[in-house]
Amino acid sequence: MTVAELINKLQQLPSEAVVLLESEAGFARIAGVTFEKSATAGLPDEVVLYTDAEE
């Protein structure tokens, strides 16, 4: 999924909704976002969503 695709999907949802990440351990709230520039030519940059470690 690209950033544009993610933004498009999120814009279709209520703005007050909480964003969760599903994993084998259950659900966790998204706590932040980081941008990782690709160090390798030809590979795409990445946006990383991370969760709150306290959950």
N, C-alpha and C positions, 0 to 999 in steps of 0.2 A: 504494500500500500504506500502510496506517495503522500507527501504533506498535503497536496491539493485534494486528493481523494479523502483523506482524513478530515480536512476542514469542511469539505462538502457534506460528508456524513454528519459531522457534529452540528452543522448549521441547520440540519433538519430536526434536531432534538430541542427540547425545552432548555433555555439558557440556565435555569437554576438546577438542572440535573447534575449529580455527582458522577465523575468519570472513575470507573473501576477497572482494574486489570484482573483477569481471571487466570488462576494458576492451579496446580494440583492441590495446593494447600487451601484454596478458597478464593476469596476476593480481597483486594486491597485497593485503597484509594490512591489515585495518581497524585504524587506530591510535587512533581516538577518535571521539567523538560530540559534536556541539554542537546547541543548541536555538536556533532563530531565530524570535522572535515576529514575526508578520505586522504590517507597518506599515500595511497597507491593510485597512480594515474589510471584512469579508465573505470575505477570503481566509484559508485555513487557516495555522496556524503550521507550521513545518517542523523536522524533525530531520535533520541532515546528518551522514552517515558520511564520515570522511576517512581517507586512507591514509597510510602511513609514506613520506615523501618520499625516504628512503634506499633504497627497493627499486627 
